[in-house]
Amino acid sequence: MAAGVSPIILKSIVCVFSCAIVTGSIVLVAQSAEQLASEAKRSTPAGATFTAPAAWSLRSEANMIVLTPPEPDSHLAIVDVKAADAAAALSAA
């Protein structure tokens, strides 16, 4: 494990990068997205909390939240994965 990085943070980073790879290779069904006028506290379906930036849009999926910046060429996905460790979280994502 990386020195000084908590296991929870490491799992979150692994899940975000894994989801970015997965969502980049599939076609997402268009859903309505919430456009944020100001920073907003939000949580994932499993309860992980985060602050969504102003001017971004937010869309909920079954086990993840997809954030899109004002420039539509990128996305950030926060995925809920239950796993014993980072390797298992990566496999599940």
C-alpha positions in Angstrom: 0.0 0.0 0.0 1.2 3.5 -0.7 2.8 5.2 2.4 0.5 7.7 4.1 -2.6 6.9 2.1 -5.6 5.5 4.0 -7.2 2.3 2.7 -10.6 4.1 2.3 -9.0 6.8 0.1 -7.1 4.2 -1.9 -10.3 2.3 -2.5 -12.1 5.4 -3.7 -9.4 6.3 -6.1 -9.2 2.8 -7.5 -13.0 2.8 -7.9 -13.1 6.2 -9.7 -10.3 5.2 -12.1 -11.9 1.8 -12.8 -15.3 3.4 -13.4 -13.8 6.0 -15.7 -12.4 3.1 -17.8 -15.6 1.2 -17.7 -17.9 4.1 -18.5 -15.6 5.2 -21.3 -16.2 1.8 -23.0 -20.0 1.6 -22.8 -22.9 3.7 -24.0 -24.7 5.4 -21.1 -28.5 5.7 -21.4 -29.4 9.4 -21.4 -31.0 10.4 -18.1 -32.0 13.7 -16.7 -29.1 15.4 -14.9 -29.3 18.0 -12.1 -27.5 21.2 -13.0 -25.9 22.7 -9.9 -26.0 26.5 -9.5 -23.6 26.4 -6.5 -21.5 23.9 -4.6 -23.7 21.2 -3.1 -23.3 18.5 -0.5 -24.4 15.2 -1.9 -24.1 11.4 -1.2 -23.8 8.2 -3.2 -26.5 5.6 -3.0 -24.5 3.8 -0.3 -24.0 7.0 1.7 -20.5 8.2 0.8 -20.6 12.0 1.0 -18.9 14.6 -1.3 -19.2 18.2 -2.4 -20.2 18.6 -6.0 -18.8 21.8 -7.7 -20.9 24.7 -8.9 -21.9 24.7 -12.6 -21.4 20.9 -12.9 -24.3 18.5 -13.6 -25.0 15.4 -11.5 -26.6 12.2 -12.6 -27.4 9.2 -10.4 -27.0 5.6 -11.6 -27.7 2.3 -9.7 -24.5 2.3 -7.7 -22.8 5.5 -8.8 -23.0 9.2 -9.3 -21.7 10.7 -12.5 -20.5 14.3 -12.4 -20.0 16.3 -15.7 -18.1 19.6 -15.8 -19.4 22.6 -17.8 -17.1 21.4 -20.6 -18.8 18.1 -21.8 -15.6 16.3 -22.8 -15.0 14.6 -19.4 -16.9 12.9 -16.6 -16.2 11.9 -13.0 -17.8 8.8 -11.6 -18.0 8.0 -7.9 -18.8 4.3 -7.6 -20.1 2.4 -4.5 -18.3 -0.9 -4.2 -18.3 -3.2 -1.2 -15.0 -5.1 -0.9 -12.6 -6.4 1.6 -9.6 -4.5 0.1 -8.4 -2.4 -2.9 -7.7 -5.4 -5.1 -11.2 -6.8 -4.5 -12.7 -3.3 -5.1 -10.9 -3.1 -8.4 -12.2 -6.5 -9.5 -15.7 -5.6 -8.5 -15.7 -2.3 -10.4 
